[in-house]
Amino acid sequence: MVHHLDDPDVNRPPPQKLLAGIDWNGPVTWEQIAPTGADFEDRLDEIPDVPAADELAVAMLTGGNFACPAPPSVCGAPVDVPSPAPTATLADPCLRRLLALWSLSRIDDDLVPRVRDALEAIAALPPPESQLVATAIKAMPEADQDGRLELLGIAWQAGQHEVANGLLSGLDDAHLITALTRLHIDGALDLLTAEQQRKAFLSAITDEQLATAARISAMTEVASTDVVATGKDKLAPDLAKALIAATKSADCATAAAAAHMFEAHGDHRFGPKRPHAHTTAAMMRAMCVLASYEQLQRADEPSYLLGYVPASGLDIVRVTYDPYSDVDTDGDGDPHTTRTTEHVARDEVVLPELEDMIRALHHCQGAVCTSDEREFRFVYKPQGGELILSRIEVIERPPCRTP
């Protein structure tokens, strides 16, 4: 009979250390650690908390090569940074980014100057990477407001808007104003107030590099602050000046919001009237503003759309798409599509599929604009030496198909 202490299933020897034989009192290299995608976590767990580990962290961060390529997006779905393959070695960026995360956990304030350039390089990584970028920014001490802001600006320029906005709260007001006005980081508006930083908010209204929602929010907050302060719903001169500039914005939604704010205060000078245009480009710009304006209108407000439509009315052409149809009902040669035309009287006209049309109007080639779901075609005809809208075609696009 075997004694239980001699039973190999019970009295197992301890597993052999992966990093056995390394002298942690001297310099250690990553080649000695030799992590792979299959065992890097076990090897990192065996690294002791000694000065040599800090040197490993510095060496990894300054070595770079952390841009792990992500697979292409399918049908616009978000993508994640992939895990390293089990056979990945130190040359693989997907493994290196995970080693960089471990390395950043060892960076204290004393080590930051040695890896500052590396932090800037990591902050410049584009999405879908986000975890490594956020961790690198957090490695910069909050007390170093200039350094933290610099990394946030780098990340913002790289498209890391969600990361940058989420890490603004540690900045003081002066640095938040810089983030808003110089770096155009729109999340700073949420941490400032129009009452205390009116100049910054007015600047945001006319800032062409700020996101549309931020600029419209700045308009609304300044106007609301004035109502509370004065008890009167009247546009202050400095706000009116900023709004006039915004009505000329290259961003259609911003221009429409500014025009509508004037309209709501009884000033009709900036409404989206049909331009005296001879070119399709001018009409498309006007249509873009008009569509966003129509979305903002109250039920009791007159529509400027009627000025774009001839007295005879507007033709609305709809092409629907049915992936399962096998009968060409309208004779266009495509069994999946059905084309219908409706003539709408002028006083009954509304813009079709308005929300999707607004999205599409940001992606136009000539008079054809596309969203993920539809294609919109705007047809103009001459009238009195100018162009007027005669037909809108709304064409459903085939659904995106995953492989």
Secondary structure, 3 states (H helix, E strand, C coil): CCCHHHCCCCCCCCCCCCCCCCCCCCCCCHHHHCCCCCCHHHHHHCCCCCHHHHHHHHHHHHHCCCCCCCCCCCCCCCCCCCCCCCCCCCCCHHHHHHHHHHHHCCCCCCCHHHHHHHHHHHHCCCCCCCHHHHHHHHHCCCCCHHHHHHHHHHHHHCCCHHHHHHCHHHCCHHHHHHHHHCCCCHHHHHHCCCCCCHHHHHHHHCCCCCCHHHHHHHHHHHHHHHHHHHCCCCCCHHHHHHHHHHCCCCCHHHHHHHHHHHHHCCCCCCCCCCCCCCCHHHHHHHHHHHHHHHHHCCCCCCCHHHHHCCCCCEEEEEEEECCCCCCCCCCCCCCCEEEEEEEECHHHCCCCCHHHHHHHCCCEECCEEECCCEEEEEEEEEECCEEEEEEEEEEECCCCCCC
